[in-house]
Amino acid sequence: MYSKGLASYGKIANAETDPIKQIVMLYDGAIKFINLTADDIEKSDFVAKAEHSNRALDIINYLQSILNFENGGEVAETLDTLYASVARMMLRASAELDSELMRKSAEMLAPVRDAWEINAQNGSSDQAVPENAAAYSPNAMTGVSMAY
């Protein structure tokens, strides 16, 4: 189901032994590919747009698939909502060829990525999710409606 891009990105991430740093790398990849998709929209490069958006969506879907609702509780539910919102926003932006909306979807991931990075720096690899990740609801992060 996942593209070659995610598989190759996964090989790089798996070279990293710290699971928290692996998550940060996945967020970095998703944000990178979303921003590349926005650039592709602006350049009217629709072949690249399809490739980059597929890679970003693959990563987001993967992040969503590894959520542990039993141990993650409210944080896992919040992240699940975030990932679904980002994917919907990306699909809308892609259909409407709206590069600004595409970039907003990347911006929704940035604060959570930063929370994971802080935990990685603090050596909190025994933690399932960042303690402060629950503070990042999609609405609070961007002020964008969850209707996407």
C-alpha positions as CSV (number, residue, x, y, z in Angstrom):
1,M,0.0,0.0,0.0
2,Y,2.8,2.4,0.8
3,S,4.8,3.9,-2.0
4,K,8.5,3.3,-2.8
5,G,9.1,6.8,-1.4
6,L,7.9,5.9,2.0
7,A,9.8,2.6,1.9
8,S,13.1,4.4,1.1
9,Y,12.4,7.1,3.6
10,G,11.6,4.3,6.1
11,K,15.0,2.7,5.5
12,I,16.7,6.0,6.5
13,A,14.5,6.4,9.5
14,N,15.0,2.8,10.6
15,A,18.8,3.4,10.6
16,E,18.0,5.7,13.6
17,T,17.7,3.5,16.7
18,D,15.7,6.0,18.8
19,P,12.0,5.6,18.0
20,I,11.2,9.2,19.0
21,K,13.8,10.4,16.5
22,Q,12.2,8.1,13.9
23,I,8.9,9.8,14.4
24,V,10.5,13.3,14.1
25,M,12.0,12.1,10.8
26,L,8.6,11.0,9.5
27,Y,7.1,14.4,10.4
28,D,10.0,16.1,8.6
29,G,9.4,14.0,5.6
30,A,5.6,14.7,5.6
31,I,6.2,18.4,6.0
32,K,8.8,18.4,3.3
33,F,6.6,16.6,0.8
34,I,3.6,18.8,1.5
35,N,5.6,21.9,0.9
36,L,7.1,20.4,-2.3
37,T,3.5,19.7,-3.4
38,A,2.6,23.4,-2.8
39,D,5.6,24.4,-4.9
40,D,4.5,22.0,-7.6
41,I,1.0,23.5,-7.6
42,E,2.6,27.0,-8.1
43,K,4.7,25.7,-11.0
44,S,1.8,23.7,-12.5
45,D,4.0,20.6,-12.4
46,F,1.2,18.1,-11.9
47,V,3.3,15.0,-12.2
48,A,5.6,16.1,-9.4
49,K,2.5,17.2,-7.4
50,A,1.0,13.8,-7.6
51,E,4.3,12.1,-6.5
52,H,5.0,14.5,-3.6
53,S,1.4,14.5,-2.3
54,N,1.3,10.7,-2.4
55,R,4.5,10.5,-0.4
56,A,3.2,13.0,2.2
57,L,-0.1,11.1,2.4
58,D,1.7,7.8,2.8
59,I,3.7,9.1,5.7
60,I,0.6,10.7,7.3
61,N,-1.3,7.4,6.9
62,Y,1.6,5.5,8.4
63,L,1.8,7.8,11.4
64,Q,-2.0,7.3,11.8
65,S,-1.7,3.6,11.5
66,I,0.8,3.2,14.3
67,L,-1.2,5.2,16.9
68,N,-1.7,3.2,20.1
69,F,-5.1,4.1,21.3
70,E,-4.9,1.8,24.3
71,N,-1.8,3.4,25.8
72,G,-2.0,6.8,24.1
73,G,-5.5,7.7,25.3
74,E,-6.6,11.3,24.6
75,V,-3.3,12.1,22.9
76,A,-3.7,9.3,20.4
77,E,-7.2,10.4,19.7
78,T,-6.0,14.0,19.2
79,L,-3.3,12.8,16.8
80,D,-5.7,10.7,14.9
81,T,-7.9,13.7,14.4
82,L,-4.9,15.8,13.4
83,Y,-3.8,13.3,10.8
84,A,-7.3,12.9,9.3
85,S,-7.7,16.7,9.2
86,V,-4.3,17.2,7.5
87,A,-5.1,14.5,4.9
88,R,-8.5,16.0,4.1
89,M,-7.0,19.5,3.8
90,M,-4.3,18.2,1.5
91,L,-6.9,16.5,-0.7
92,R,-9.0,19.6,-0.9
93,A,-5.9,21.8,-1.6
94,S,-4.8,19.3,-4.3
95,A,-8.2,19.3,-6.0
96,E,-8.5,23.1,-5.9
97,L,-4.9,23.6,-6.8
98,D,-4.5,25.8,-3.7
99,S,-0.9,26.0,-2.7
100,E,-1.7,28.2,0.3
101,L,-4.1,25.7,1.8
102,M,-1.5,23.0,1.1
103,R,1.1,24.9,3.1
104,K,-1.4,25.3,5.9
105,S,-1.7,21.6,6.1
106,A,2.1,21.4,6.7
107,E,1.8,24.1,9.3
108,M,-0.7,21.9,11.2
109,L,2.0,19.2,11.6
110,A,4.9,21.6,12.7
111,P,4.0,22.1,16.4
112,V,3.5,18.4,17.0
113,R,6.7,17.6,15.2
114,D,8.4,20.2,17.4
115,A,6.9,18.5,20.5
116,W,8.4,15.1,19.4
117,E,11.8,16.8,18.8
118,I,11.8,18.3,22.3
119,N,11.2,14.8,23.7
120,A,14.0,13.4,21.5
121,Q,16.4,16.0,22.8
122,N,15.4,15.2,26.3
123,G,16.0,11.6,25.8
124,S,12.4,10.6,26.5
125,S,12.4,7.6,24.2
126,D,10.6,5.5,26.8
127,Q,7.5,7.7,26.3
128,A,4.8,6.6,23.9
129,V,3.9,10.1,22.9
130,P,5.1,13.6,23.9
131,E,3.4,14.8,27.1
132,N,2.7,18.1,25.5
133,A,1.2,16.7,22.2
134,A,-2.3,16.8,23.6
135,A,-2.0,20.6,23.8
136,Y,-2.0,20.6,20.0
137,S,-5.5,20.3,18.7
138,P,-5.8,20.9,14.9
139,N,-8.1,23.9,15.6
140,A,-5.8,25.4,18.2
141,M,-2.7,25.1,16.0
142,T,-4.0,27.0,13.0
143,G,-7.4,28.4,13.6
144,V,-8.5,26.4,10.5
145,S,-11.8,24.7,10.7
146,M,-11.8,20.9,11.0
147,A,-14.3,20.8,8.1
148,Y,-11.5,20.0,5.6
